Amino acid sequence: MALVMFDTHQFIQTLQASGFEQKQAEAVSSAFRQAQEQVELVTKHDLKELELTLKGEMQEIKGEIQSMRTEIQAAEYRMTIKLGAMMVVAVSAMATLVKVL
């Protein structure tokens, strides 16, 4: 998490110069500081790290997709061979039946 430097003393002086009383300026400064502490800022380094992580994950997914395509092609090839074998058996059976009958 990135920290943003905040000069509370200067902030209070600025508020007092614009008409705030000491207590009011300190209260506003304190509230602003608390709100600022609750915010998580994203730095360029954080974004670059995320980008590299996502690129790595995308490469893994591409590899998995390519592997799946290869498996599907192999299954398609096996099914084609099996279908061809079934066709040969069916034609042979029909030819045998025609000769017998």
C-alpha positions as CSV (number, residue, x, y, z in Angstrom):
1,M,0.0,0.0,0.0
2,A,1.3,3.4,-0.9
3,L,1.5,6.2,1.7
4,V,0.6,9.7,0.8
5,M,2.5,12.3,2.9
6,F,0.2,14.8,4.5
7,D,1.3,17.8,6.5
8,T,-1.4,18.2,9.1
9,H,0.2,21.3,10.6
10,Q,0.1,23.1,7.2
11,F,-3.4,21.9,6.6
12,I,-4.5,23.3,10.0
13,Q,-2.8,26.6,9.3
14,T,-4.5,26.8,5.9
15,L,-7.9,26.2,7.5
16,Q,-7.3,28.8,10.2
17,A,-6.2,31.3,7.6
18,S,-9.6,30.8,5.8
19,G,-11.6,31.4,9.0
20,F,-11.7,28.1,10.9
21,E,-11.1,28.2,14.6
22,Q,-8.2,26.1,16.1
23,K,-10.5,23.3,17.3
24,Q,-12.4,23.2,14.1
25,A,-9.3,23.1,12.0
26,E,-7.8,20.3,14.1
27,A,-11.1,18.3,13.9
28,V,-11.2,18.6,10.1
29,S,-7.6,17.7,9.9
30,S,-8.1,14.6,12.1
31,A,-11.1,13.5,10.1
32,F,-9.3,13.9,6.8
33,R,-6.3,12.0,8.1
34,Q,-8.5,9.1,9.3
35,A,-10.3,9.0,6.0
36,Q,-7.0,9.0,4.2
37,E,-5.8,6.0,6.3
38,Q,-8.7,3.9,5.3
39,V,-8.1,4.3,1.5
40,E,-5.8,1.8,-0.2
41,L,-4.0,3.4,-3.1
42,V,-2.8,1.4,-6.0
43,T,0.7,2.3,-7.3
44,K,2.1,1.8,-10.8
45,H,4.2,-1.0,-9.4
46,D,1.1,-2.7,-8.1
47,L,-0.5,-2.4,-11.5
48,K,2.6,-3.7,-13.3
49,E,2.8,-6.7,-10.9
50,L,-0.9,-7.5,-11.6
51,E,-0.3,-7.1,-15.4
52,L,2.6,-9.6,-15.2
53,T,0.5,-12.0,-13.2
54,L,-2.4,-11.9,-15.6
55,K,-0.1,-12.3,-18.6
56,G,1.3,-15.4,-16.9
57,E,-2.1,-16.8,-16.2
58,M,-3.2,-16.1,-19.8
59,Q,-0.2,-18.0,-21.1
60,E,-1.1,-21.0,-18.9
61,I,-4.7,-20.9,-20.2
62,K,-3.5,-20.7,-23.8
63,G,-1.3,-23.8,-23.1
64,E,-4.3,-25.6,-21.6
65,I,-6.5,-24.7,-24.6
66,Q,-3.8,-26.0,-27.1
67,S,-3.6,-29.2,-25.1
68,M,-7.4,-29.6,-25.2
69,R,-7.4,-29.0,-29.0
70,T,-4.7,-31.7,-29.4
71,E,-6.7,-34.2,-27.3
72,I,-9.9,-33.4,-29.3
73,Q,-8.1,-33.9,-32.6
74,A,-6.7,-37.2,-31.3
75,A,-10.2,-38.3,-30.2
76,E,-11.6,-37.3,-33.6
77,Y,-8.9,-39.4,-35.4
78,R,-9.7,-42.4,-33.2
79,M,-13.4,-42.0,-33.8
80,T,-12.8,-41.8,-37.6
81,I,-10.8,-45.1,-37.5
82,K,-13.5,-46.8,-35.4
83,L,-16.3,-45.6,-37.7
84,G,-14.3,-46.8,-40.7
85,A,-13.8,-50.2,-39.1
86,M,-17.5,-50.5,-38.3
87,M,-18.3,-49.6,-41.9
88,V,-16.0,-52.4,-43.2
89,V,-17.5,-54.9,-40.8
90,A,-21.1,-53.9,-41.8
91,V,-20.3,-54.1,-45.6
92,S,-18.6,-57.4,-45.1
93,A,-21.6,-58.7,-43.1
94,M,-24.0,-57.5,-45.8
95,A,-21.9,-59.1,-48.5
96,T,-21.8,-62.4,-46.6
97,L,-25.6,-62.3,-46.1
98,V,-26.2,-61.6,-49.8
99,K,-24.0,-64.6,-50.8
100,V,-25.7,-66.8,-48.2
101,L,-29.2,-65.8,-49.1
